[in-house]
Amino acid sequence: MLRPRSSRPRGAAGPTAGWRWRSLRCTSSRGTSTALLQGVLKTEPGNPEANFWMARVNGKKGEYSLALESIRAAIDRAPTRANYHYELGHILRDNGKLPEAVEAWRQAVKLDPGYADAWEAIGQAYLESGRFKEAIAAFDAALKADPSRARVLGSIGDAHFQGGKWKDAIDSYNAALKADPNLPGLYYRLGRAYSEMSQYDKAIGFYQRGLQSKPDDAMAWYHLGYALKEKGKKREAVAAFQNYLAKAPDAKDKKDIEDEIYYLSK
């Protein structure tokens, strides 16, 4: 393997490669990116930064085996680079290996405890796995590292919601709404939480507010229909269910909703 002759740290990008990193970040052509990286790796096959970027290119192409090979080569040369472990986690996740992805992200935050992206990724992985308490702890760590992340407040709300803690979910969603009123999906999620608490007036209000900005949200129409039904507003419920079917004409529950419309229309 070729070794650099300068005194720079082992595995660091050499001066001949510096312009290539700048070009790589600016280029929008995947083919050009690959060619630039191959040029670096031809002379410095162990270059960690080149392997890192090659892993990203291959990952975007869906070539996960090649992406894993490249990112592991980068980590072998520069094991203390937290972002390399973070990238490994995403490649593993995209390859359907979520537990291994969490291990990689855990290594990233071990190396850099303030790595908000890695903490958030860990939280999302635990949320997907139904480990709500651990998800909330990871999201809290992400917020500690970067308090501006309103979406993480929403994710904490999701963890409370999926764990059946509706009031805690509402508190988190409201905190997210205060931090960023334009965060997508918050009105719908608030509506769902209030529906679970049988507070249908509030649920209806939030569904309607969400539909003002996202009128094609089929599930919002669906849940709005049932909230209106619970309040005895049959005509409005029928209209909501009709909108649901219009937005989701191939819905698996189409027959059930048609039945709802039929009985509510009597």
C-alpha positions as CSV (number, residue, x, y, z in Angstrom):
1,M,0.0,0.0,0.0
2,L,1.3,3.4,-0.9
3,R,2.3,5.6,2.1
4,P,2.3,9.4,2.1
5,R,5.7,10.9,2.5
6,S,4.6,14.0,4.5
7,S,4.4,14.2,8.2
8,R,0.6,14.5,8.3
9,P,-1.3,12.1,10.5
10,R,-1.7,8.6,9.1
11,G,-4.7,8.3,6.9
12,A,-5.3,12.0,6.5
13,A,-6.1,13.4,3.1
14,G,-2.9,14.6,1.3
15,P,-2.2,18.0,-0.3
16,T,-2.7,16.5,-3.8
17,A,-6.2,15.5,-2.8
18,G,-7.4,18.8,-1.2
19,W,-8.7,20.3,-4.4
20,R,-10.6,17.1,-5.1
21,W,-12.6,17.3,-1.8
22,R,-13.6,20.9,-2.7
23,S,-14.6,19.7,-6.2
24,L,-16.5,16.8,-4.8
25,R,-18.6,18.9,-2.5
26,C,-19.5,21.3,-5.3
27,T,-20.2,18.8,-8.0
28,S,-23.8,17.6,-8.6
29,S,-22.7,14.7,-10.9
30,R,-22.5,11.3,-9.3
31,G,-20.3,10.1,-12.1
32,T,-17.9,13.0,-11.6
33,S,-17.9,12.4,-7.9
34,T,-17.0,8.7,-8.4
35,A,-14.2,9.6,-10.9
36,L,-12.7,12.1,-8.5
37,L,-12.7,9.6,-5.6
38,Q,-11.3,6.8,-7.8
39,G,-8.5,9.1,-8.7
40,V,-7.6,9.7,-5.0
41,L,-8.0,6.0,-4.1
42,K,-5.8,4.9,-7.0
43,T,-2.8,6.6,-5.4
44,E,-3.9,6.5,-1.7
45,P,-6.1,3.4,-1.4
46,G,-6.2,3.7,2.4
47,N,-7.2,7.4,2.4
48,P,-10.0,7.6,5.0
49,E,-11.7,10.7,3.7
50,A,-11.8,9.3,0.2
51,N,-13.3,6.0,1.5
52,F,-15.8,8.0,3.5
53,W,-17.0,9.8,0.5
54,M,-17.0,6.7,-1.7
55,A,-19.2,5.1,0.9
56,R,-21.7,7.9,0.7
57,V,-21.7,7.7,-3.2
58,N,-22.2,4.0,-3.1
59,G,-24.9,4.2,-0.4
60,K,-26.9,6.7,-2.5
61,K,-26.6,4.3,-5.4
62,G,-28.0,1.5,-3.3
63,E,-24.7,-0.5,-3.5
64,Y,-24.6,-1.3,0.2
65,S,-21.9,-3.9,0.1
66,L,-19.5,-1.5,-1.6
67,A,-20.6,1.3,0.8
68,L,-19.9,-0.9,3.8
69,E,-16.5,-1.9,2.5
70,S,-15.5,1.7,1.9
71,I,-16.8,3.1,5.3
72,R,-15.1,0.3,7.2
73,A,-11.9,1.0,5.4
74,A,-12.2,4.7,6.5
75,I,-12.9,3.6,10.1
76,D,-9.9,1.2,10.1
77,R,-7.6,4.2,9.3
78,A,-9.4,6.8,11.4
79,P,-11.4,5.0,14.2
80,T,-11.9,8.2,16.2
81,R,-13.8,10.1,13.6
82,A,-17.4,10.2,14.9
83,N,-18.9,11.1,11.6
84,Y,-17.5,7.9,10.0
85,H,-19.4,5.8,12.6
86,Y,-22.5,7.9,12.0
87,E,-22.3,7.2,8.3
88,L,-21.8,3.5,9.0
89,G,-25.0,3.5,11.0
90,H,-27.0,5.0,8.1
91,I,-25.6,2.4,5.7
92,L,-26.4,-0.4,8.0
93,R,-29.9,1.0,8.6
94,D,-30.6,1.3,4.9
95,N,-29.4,-2.3,4.5
96,G,-32.1,-3.4,7.1
97,K,-29.6,-3.9,10.0
98,L,-31.1,-1.6,12.6
99,P,-29.5,-3.1,15.7
100,E,-26.1,-2.9,14.1
101,A,-26.9,0.7,13.0
102,V,-27.6,1.7,16.6
103,E,-24.3,0.2,17.7
104,A,-22.5,2.4,15.2
105,W,-24.4,5.5,16.3
106,R,-23.6,4.6,19.9
107,Q,-19.9,4.6,19.0
108,A,-20.4,8.0,17.3
109,V,-21.8,9.6,20.5
110,K,-19.2,7.8,22.6
111,L,-16.5,9.6,20.5
112,D,-18.5,12.9,20.4
113,P,-21.2,13.1,23.2
114,G,-22.5,16.3,21.6
115,Y,-23.3,14.7,18.3
116,A,-27.0,15.7,17.9
117,D,-27.6,13.9,14.6
118,A,-26.4,10.6,16.0
119,W,-28.5,11.0,19.2
120,E,-31.5,11.7,17.0
121,A,-30.8,8.7,14.8
122,I,-30.6,6.5,18.0
123,G,-33.9,7.9,19.2
124,Q,-35.6,7.2,15.9
125,A,-34.3,3.7,15.9
126,Y,-35.6,3.0,19.4
127,L,-38.9,4.6,18.4
128,E,-39.2,2.2,15.5
129,S,-38.4,-0.7,17.8
130,G,-41.0,0.2,20.4
131,R,-38.4,1.1,23.0
132,F,-40.1,4.4,23.9
133,K,-38.3,5.1,27.2
134,E,-34.9,4.7,25.5
135,A,-36.1,6.7,22.5
136,I,-37.0,9.6,24.8
137,A,-33.6,9.5,26.6
138,A,-31.8,9.7,23.2
139,F,-34.0,12.5,22.0
140,D,-33.3,14.4,25.2
141,A,-29.6,14.0,24.6
142,A,-30.1,15.3,21.0
143,L,-31.9,18.4,22.4
144,K,-29.2,18.9,25.0
145,A,-26.7,19.0,22.2
146,D,-28.8,21.2,19.9
147,P,-31.8,22.9,21.7
148,S,-33.1,24.4,18.4
149,R,-34.3,21.0,17.0
150,A,-38.1,21.5,17.2
151,R,-38.6,18.2,15.3
152,V,-37.0,16.3,18.1
153,L,-39.7,17.7,20.5
154,G,-42.2,16.2,18.0
155,S,-40.4,12.9,18.1
156,I,-40.6,12.9,21.9
157,G,-44.3,13.4,21.5
158,D,-44.5,10.4,19.1
159,A,-42.7,8.3,21.7
160,H,-45.2,9.3,24.4
161,F,-48.1,8.8,22.0
162,Q,-47.0,5.3,20.9
163,G,-46.5,4.5,24.6
164,G,-50.1,5.5,25.4
165,K,-49.2,8.6,27.3
166,W,-51.5,11.0,25.6
167,K,-51.1,14.0,27.9
168,D,-47.3,13.8,27.7
169,A,-47.6,13.6,24.0
170,I,-49.8,16.7,23.8
171,D,-47.3,18.6,26.0
172,S,-44.4,17.7,23.7
173,Y,-46.4,18.5,20.6
174,N,-47.3,21.9,22.0
175,A,-43.7,22.6,22.9
176,A,-42.7,21.7,19.3
177,L,-45.5,23.9,17.9
178,K,-44.3,26.8,20.0
179,A,-40.7,26.2,18.8
180,D,-41.7,25.9,15.2
181,P,-45.3,26.6,14.1
182,N,-44.5,25.3,10.6
183,L,-43.3,21.9,11.6
184,P,-45.1,19.4,9.4
185,G,-47.8,17.1,10.8
186,L,-48.1,18.7,14.3
187,Y,-51.7,19.6,14.0
188,Y,-52.6,16.1,12.9
189,R,-50.6,14.5,15.7
190,L,-52.3,16.8,18.3
191,G,-55.6,15.9,16.9
192,R,-54.8,12.2,17.2
193,A,-53.7,12.6,20.8
194,Y,-56.9,14.6,21.8
195,S,-59.0,11.9,20.0
196,E,-57.4,9.2,22.2
197,M,-58.3,11.3,25.2
198,S,-61.9,11.6,23.9
199,Q,-61.5,15.4,23.8
200,Y,-63.2,15.5,20.3
201,D,-63.8,19.2,20.2
202,K,-60.1,19.9,20.5
203,A,-59.3,17.1,18.1
204,I,-61.6,18.4,15.5
205,G,-60.0,21.9,15.7
206,F,-56.5,20.5,15.2
207,Y,-57.5,18.3,12.3
208,Q,-59.2,21.2,10.6
209,R,-56.2,23.5,11.1
210,G,-53.9,20.8,9.7
211,L,-56.1,20.3,6.7
212,Q,-56.0,24.0,5.9
213,S,-52.3,23.7,4.9
214,K,-52.4,20.0,3.8
215,P,-55.9,19.4,2.3
216,D,-54.8,16.1,0.7
217,D,-54.0,14.4,4.0
218,A,-56.2,11.4,3.7
219,M,-55.7,10.2,7.3
220,A,-56.6,13.6,8.7
221,W,-59.9,13.4,6.9
222,Y,-60.3,9.8,8.2
223,H,-59.8,10.7,11.8
224,L,-61.7,14.0,11.5
225,G,-64.7,11.9,10.3
226,Y,-64.7,9.7,13.4
227,A,-64.2,12.7,15.7
228,L,-67.2,14.4,14.1
229,K,-69.2,11.2,14.4
230,E,-68.4,11.0,18.1
231,K,-69.8,14.6,18.5
232,G,-73.0,13.6,16.7
233,K,-72.2,15.8,13.7
234,K,-73.4,13.4,11.1
235,R,-73.4,15.6,8.0
236,E,-69.9,16.9,8.6
237,A,-68.7,13.4,9.3
238,V,-70.1,12.2,6.0
239,A,-68.3,15.0,4.2
240,A,-65.0,14.1,6.0
241,F,-65.3,10.4,5.1
242,Q,-66.1,11.3,1.5
243,N,-63.0,13.4,1.4
244,Y,-61.0,10.5,2.8
245,L,-62.2,8.2,0.1
246,A,-61.5,10.8,-2.6
247,K,-57.9,11.1,-1.3
248,A,-57.5,7.4,-0.8
249,P,-59.7,5.7,-3.4
250,D,-57.8,2.3,-3.0
251,A,-58.0,2.3,0.8
252,K,-58.3,-1.2,2.3
253,D,-61.1,0.0,4.6
254,K,-63.1,1.5,1.7
255,K,-66.1,-0.8,2.3
256,D,-66.1,0.0,6.0
257,I,-66.1,3.8,5.3
258,E,-68.8,3.4,2.7
259,D,-70.9,1.7,5.4
260,E,-70.2,4.6,7.8
261,I,-71.4,7.0,5.2
262,Y,-74.5,5.0,4.5
263,Y,-75.6,4.8,8.1
264,L,-74.7,8.4,8.9
265,S,-76.7,9.5,5.9
266,K,-80.0,7.9,7.1
